[in-house]
């Protein structure tokens, strides 16, 4: 049985990189989407709370609205 030798560095073919496809570029854009920080959400939630007249109860309403607003931006 014959043994197979691995090619030396001079015999190896150089590899080339392909340009990213549109689908891959879109995936990168999704990954790079900025995630709002806790402080950003809290600040905006407080602004919404102040606009509503500082009512008692349900701070989740303002928090979720702030979170959705920042994620949409």
C-alpha positions in Angstrom: 0.0 0.0 0.0 1.4 3.4 -1.0 1.6 6.1 1.7 0.4 9.6 0.9 2.6 12.5 1.8 1.2 15.8 2.8 2.1 18.7 0.5 4.8 21.1 1.5 4.1 24.7 2.0 5.3 25.5 -1.5 2.9 23.0 -3.0 -0.1 24.1 -1.0 -2.7 26.2 -2.9 -3.3 29.7 -1.4 -6.8 30.0 -0.1 -8.9 33.0 -1.0 -11.7 34.4 1.0 -15.1 35.0 -0.6 -16.9 38.3 -0.2 -19.8 38.0 2.3 -23.2 37.3 0.9 -26.1 39.6 1.5 -27.5 37.1 3.9 -24.3 37.0 5.9 -24.1 40.8 5.9 -27.7 41.0 7.2 -26.8 38.5 10.0 -23.8 40.7 11.0 -26.1 43.8 11.1 -28.4 41.9 13.5 -25.5 41.0 15.7 -24.2 44.6 15.8 -27.6 45.9 16.9 -27.1 47.9 20.1 -28.7 46.5 23.2 -29.9 49.2 25.5 -28.2 49.3 29.0 -30.1 49.2 32.3 -29.3 52.9 32.9 -30.7 53.9 29.5 -33.9 52.0 30.0 -34.3 53.3 33.6 -33.7 57.0 32.5 -36.3 56.8 29.7 -38.8 54.9 32.0 -38.5 57.7 34.5 -39.2 60.2 31.8 -42.3 58.3 30.8 -43.4 58.0 34.4 -43.0 61.8 34.8 -45.0 62.4 31.7 -47.8 60.3 33.1 -48.0 62.4 36.2 -46.1 60.0 38.5 -49.0 57.7 39.3 -48.7 54.9 41.9 -48.3 51.3 40.9 -47.3 49.5 37.7 -43.8 50.8 37.0 -43.5 47.8 34.6 -45.6 49.8 32.1 -43.1 52.5 31.8 -40.1 50.1 31.9 -41.5 47.9 29.1 -42.4 51.0 27.0 -38.9 52.4 27.4 -37.3 49.1 26.6 -39.4 48.7 23.4 -38.6 52.3 22.4 -34.9 51.9 22.7 -34.8 48.5 21.0 -36.7 49.9 18.0 -34.2 52.7 17.6 
